[in-house]
């Protein structure tokens, strides 16, 4: 990365639009993967680690994109574009969504693993309670809701950013 007037660039382009692509690809991909594992629990054993990796990369890319966006915003502040301000405001709201989603994905994987162990024990002893199996169902519902909310927020932010960039282009 090269520094030009305190703006981080990659190959001469502002880093923000490039880093944003990690967010808009990885978070929805993690949300779809988490929903699949929530609905089909037997896939957890095979796909838990890849899902965790994609989720962590997606969540981790959010503060990087925000940081680069703050730098780009500082460079564009003179434009006084309310669309850019709206995009920045929405962008600042994504991290809590992403972190919450990441937490429930980890909770789903842990509860799922404990549920699987409980199910195995119940096969040998019918007196084993269904505690973790019930918790796994509740967490699965939370994962689907959090994934949907994170994806919707990501789309809203992306739309506001593209609107801020492209509003008025082609009307000259």
N, C-alpha and C positions, 0 to 999 in steps of 0.2 A: 504494500500500500504506500502510496506517495501522499505527501501532505502539500496542499496548495491553499494558502491563506486559511489555515486551520481546518480545511475541509478534507476529510479522508476520501481519497479517490482510488479506484481500481481501474487500471489501464486508461487513466485520464477521465473516467466517468465518475460522478458522485457515487459513493458506496451505497447510499440508501436505496435507490431503486434496484440495485443488484441484490442486496441483502434481503430486501422485502420478498424476493422470490422464494427464499428459503422458508419464510413464514407462510406464504400463501400456498406452498406445495406441502410442506411437512405437517402443519397443524391439521388441515383437512384430511390428509392421508392418515394421520394418527387417529383422527376421530372416526374415520370409516373402519380402520383396522380394529380399534377398540370396540366399536359397535358390533363388528363381526364376532369378536371373541366374547362379548357379552351375550350374544344370542346363541352362539355355538360353543359352549364351554369346553368341549373336547379338543378344540383347536388351541386352547391356552397352553398346553404342554409344549406344542411344537412352535407356536408363534409368539410366546410371551416375551422372549428376549428381543426379537426384531421389533415388536411393538414398543417395548420399553425404549429401545434405541431411537426409533423414529420420534417418539413422543419427547424424549429428552432433547434431541436436536431441534425439534420444532419449538419447544418452550425456550430453549437456550438462544434460539435465533431472534426471539422477540426483543430482548434488551439490546442486542447488537443493532437491529434495524431501528429501534427507537433512538439509540445513541447517534447513529449516522443521520437519522432524520432530524434530530435536534441541531446537528451541525449544518445540515442543508437549510433548515428553517432559518437559522441565524444569517446565512448568506442571502436568503430571499426576503428577509424582514422588510427591506426597503420597498418591496412591491405592495405591501399592505393589502394582500389578497385575502378576503374573508374565507374563501374556499380552502386556502392553505391552512389558515387558522383552524377551521373546522376539522380538516384532516389531522392536524397535529393533536387537537383535543381528543378525537376518537382514537388515534394511535396510542395516546397515553393511557387509555382505558383497557388496552388489550392484555397487559401483563397479568392482572388479577384473574382474568378469564383463563389464560393459558396456564398459570400456576395451579388454579383450582382443578382444571382438567388434568394436569400432570399428577396431582395428588390423588385424584379418584382413579386414575389408571393404575397407579402403584397400589392403591387400596384394592382394586379389583383383582390384580395379579396375586397379591398376598392372600386375600380372602378366597380366591379361587383355588390356590394351592392348599390352603387349610381345609377348604370344602372337599377337595379331592381326597385328602387324607381321611377326613371324617367319613366320606362315602365308603372308602375301603374298609375302615374299621366297622362301619355299620353292616357291611356284608358278612362279617364274622359274628357280630353281636348286635341284634336288633334293638337293644336298649340304648345304643349310642344316640344322643340327642342330635337334632338337625340344626344346631346353632349356626355353624359356619355356612351351611348350605343356604339358610335363610338370609344371612348377612350377605353372601355372595350375590343373591338375587337383588337385594336392595342396592348394593353397590353397582351392579350391572345397569340398573335403571339410572342411577346417578351418572354413570359414565356416558350413557347415551345422551342424557340431557346436557351434561357439561360439554360433550363433544359437539353437539348441535349448537349450543350457545357460543362456543368458541369459534366455530366455523361461520356462523352468522355474523359475529362481530368482525371476523377477519375479512369477510366479503364487504361489509359496510365500510370498513376502513379503506380497503383497496379501491372500492368504488369512489369514495370521496377523494382519494389521492389521484386517481385517473381523471376525475372531473376537474380537480384543481389544476392539473397539468394541461388538459386538453380543452377546457372551456374556452370558447372563442376561436379555437384553431379552425381554419377553413372558412371563417365568416368574413375575412378581410377581402 
